[in-house]
């Protein structure tokens, strides 16, 4: 079969879809009118250009709300991406609810959750960073045991950006709802890939990013629950016009908002078939590598409860820096793109109990919409060759 003997690729194989995804042509097509003739400012209320822009924004907001399970579209606040959404959720809630000062999160969270939580800790807040087990999962029991009367917020990501492990967000959401504690989840990696319903899952605050779902960079949203008891109240992080219900001032990027809605729409339409396809390709990639390198490969993260397009492997007896350098022709990473400026092993893998050398000798494969069987076979061979060039130590 041609797939078993693929020809060398004409361009590097892209297996870093957790870092970002290519813009889908269908998304670009939806955006183009608002980059050209429909250029109005959605806040211009005195003429047709503004009215059309506002209509496009509100249509996108309504569709996104329906897709995410937010019954009131006004609960969706447009931001520049999940990093801003996470900061607005955590810092905005802390500023608004000064009488409580305890935060609960997980040690394997994205830096855009951990860093604002740690910034608050330096200002006198009490921070609990829950450990994970050897598969990278956090238990509901650990969350429950950490809750106190003064707990202000629980923040647990829906799917980990490095090891793809899925968190029990629905169960944690029920726990937080029963205790009257706001629950936030960074769903940047989960939205459009797994089943997600912010109301059903108890996500008072939920962050989404466009460029993780084949949409444009520079756009995301934060769901802020407005219905029910003890709704979370946030202080804005920026001022100047009162846009987005006063929470996020600034001229709305209409083309990006339209693109975000179309991107999530396409992901949901294709989710089940794509999950099955990517899961099969991921398993094939793992099998090809492990079969050729017996005893030298360790899987990071739960084998079953993970994103279908995620594979994270560590390699025994390998220099991690040399491994990445030897993989020219494959776009792959050794950890979070948002942590790449900090040298050293992945904190997520260290939290799983991996030794520093083993954590550094790891590869994160992010398979996506454009990944083919030929890509997987070729990438597996290149990885096997690169690892094989390094004799196992000891």
Secondary structure in CASP SS format (residue, H / E / C, confidence):
PFRMAT SS
TARGET T0000
AUTHOR 0000-0000-0000
METHOD secondary structure of the structure
MODEL  1
X C 1.00
X H 1.00
X H 1.00
X H 1.00
X H 1.00
X C 1.00
X C 1.00
X C 1.00
X C 1.00
X C 1.00
X C 1.00
X C 1.00
X E 1.00
X E 1.00
X C 1.00
X E 1.00
X C 1.00
X C 1.00
X C 1.00
X C 1.00
X C 1.00
X C 1.00
X C 1.00
X C 1.00
X H 1.00
X H 1.00
X H 1.00
X H 1.00
X H 1.00
X H 1.00
X H 1.00
X H 1.00
X H 1.00
X H 1.00
X H 1.00
X C 1.00
X C 1.00
X C 1.00
X C 1.00
X C 1.00
X C 1.00
X C 1.00
X C 1.00
X C 1.00
X C 1.00
X C 1.00
X C 1.00
X H 1.00
X H 1.00
X H 1.00
X H 1.00
X H 1.00
X H 1.00
X H 1.00
X H 1.00
X H 1.00
X H 1.00
X H 1.00
X H 1.00
X H 1.00
X H 1.00
X H 1.00
X H 1.00
X H 1.00
X H 1.00
X H 1.00
X H 1.00
X H 1.00
X C 1.00
X C 1.00
X C 1.00
X C 1.00
X H 1.00
X H 1.00
X H 1.00
X E 1.00
X E 1.00
X E 1.00
X E 1.00
X C 1.00
X C 1.00
X H 1.00
X H 1.00
X H 1.00
X H 1.00
X H 1.00
X H 1.00
X H 1.00
X H 1.00
X H 1.00
X H 1.00
X H 1.00
X H 1.00
X H 1.00
X H 1.00
X H 1.00
X C 1.00
X C 1.00
X C 1.00
X C 1.00
X C 1.00
X E 1.00
X E 1.00
X E 1.00
X E 1.00
X E 1.00
X C 1.00
X C 1.00
X C 1.00
X C 1.00
X H 1.00
X H 1.00
X H 1.00
X H 1.00
X H 1.00
X H 1.00
X H 1.00
X H 1.00
X H 1.00
X H 1.00
X H 1.00
X H 1.00
X C 1.00
X C 1.00
X C 1.00
X E 1.00
X E 1.00
X E 1.00
X E 1.00
X E 1.00
X C 1.00
X C 1.00
X C 1.00
X C 1.00
X C 1.00
X C 1.00
X C 1.00
X C 1.00
X C 1.00
X H 1.00
X H 1.00
X H 1.00
X H 1.00
X H 1.00
X H 1.00
X H 1.00
X C 1.00
X C 1.00
X C 1.00
X C 1.00
X E 1.00
X E 1.00
X E 1.00
X E 1.00
X E 1.00
X C 1.00
X C 1.00
X C 1.00
X E 1.00
X C 1.00
X C 1.00
X C 1.00
X C 1.00
X C 1.00
X E 1.00
X E 1.00
X C 1.00
X C 1.00
X H 1.00
X H 1.00
X H 1.00
X H 1.00
X H 1.00
X H 1.00
X H 1.00
X H 1.00
X H 1.00
X H 1.00
X H 1.00
X C 1.00
X C 1.00
X E 1.00
X E 1.00
X E 1.00
X E 1.00
X E 1.00
X C 1.00
X C 1.00
X C 1.00
X C 1.00
X C 1.00
X C 1.00
X C 1.00
X C 1.00
X C 1.00
X C 1.00
X C 1.00
X C 1.00
X C 1.00
X C 1.00
X C 1.00
X C 1.00
X C 1.00
X C 1.00
X E 1.00
X E 1.00
X E 1.00
X E 1.00
X E 1.00
X H 1.00
X H 1.00
X H 1.00
X C 1.00
X C 1.00
X C 1.00
X C 1.00
X C 1.00
X C 1.00
X C 1.00
X E 1.00
X E 1.00
X E 1.00
X E 1.00
X E 1.00
X C 1.00
X C 1.00
X C 1.00
X C 1.00
X C 1.00
X C 1.00
X C 1.00
X C 1.00
X C 1.00
X C 1.00
X C 1.00
X C 1.00
X C 1.00
X C 1.00
X C 1.00
X C 1.00
X C 1.00
X C 1.00
X C 1.00
X H 1.00
X H 1.00
X H 1.00
X C 1.00
X C 1.00
X C 1.00
X C 1.00
X C 1.00
X C 1.00
X C 1.00
X H 1.00
X H 1.00
X H 1.00
X H 1.00
X H 1.00
X H 1.00
X H 1.00
X H 1.00
X H 1.00
X H 1.00
X H 1.00
X H 1.00
X H 1.00
X H 1.00
X H 1.00
X H 1.00
X H 1.00
X H 1.00
X H 1.00
X H 1.00
X H 1.00
X H 1.00
X H 1.00
X H 1.00
X H 1.00
X H 1.00
X H 1.00
X H 1.00
X H 1.00
X H 1.00
X H 1.00
X H 1.00
X H 1.00
X H 1.00
X H 1.00
X H 1.00
X H 1.00
X H 1.00
X H 1.00
X C 1.00
X C 1.00
X C 1.00
X C 1.00
X E 1.00
X E 1.00
X E 1.00
X C 1.00
X C 1.00
X C 1.00
X C 1.00
X C 1.00
X C 1.00
X E 1.00
X C 1.00
X C 1.00
X C 1.00
X E 1.00
X E 1.00
X E 1.00
X E 1.00
X E 1.00
X E 1.00
X C 1.00
X C 1.00
X C 1.00
X C 1.00
X H 1.00
X H 1.00
X H 1.00
X H 1.00
X H 1.00
X H 1.00
X C 1.00
X C 1.00
X C 1.00
X C 1.00
X E 1.00
X E 1.00
X C 1.00
X E 1.00
X C 1.00
X C 1.00
X C 1.00
X H 1.00
X H 1.00
X H 1.00
X C 1.00
X C 1.00
X C 1.00
X C 1.00
X C 1.00
X C 1.00
X C 1.00
X H 1.00
X H 1.00
X H 1.00
X H 1.00
X H 1.00
X C 1.00
X C 1.00
X C 1.00
X C 1.00
X H 1.00
X H 1.00
X H 1.00
X H 1.00
X H 1.00
X C 1.00
X E 1.00
X E 1.00
X E 1.00
X E 1.00
X E 1.00
X C 1.00
X C 1.00
X C 1.00
X C 1.00
X C 1.00
X C 1.00
X H 1.00
X H 1.00
X H 1.00
X H 1.00
X H 1.00
X H 1.00
X H 1.00
X H 1.00
X H 1.00
X H 1.00
X H 1.00
X H 1.00
X H 1.00
X H 1.00
X H 1.00
X H 1.00
X C 1.00
X C 1.00
X C 1.00
X C 1.00
X C 1.00
X C 1.00
END
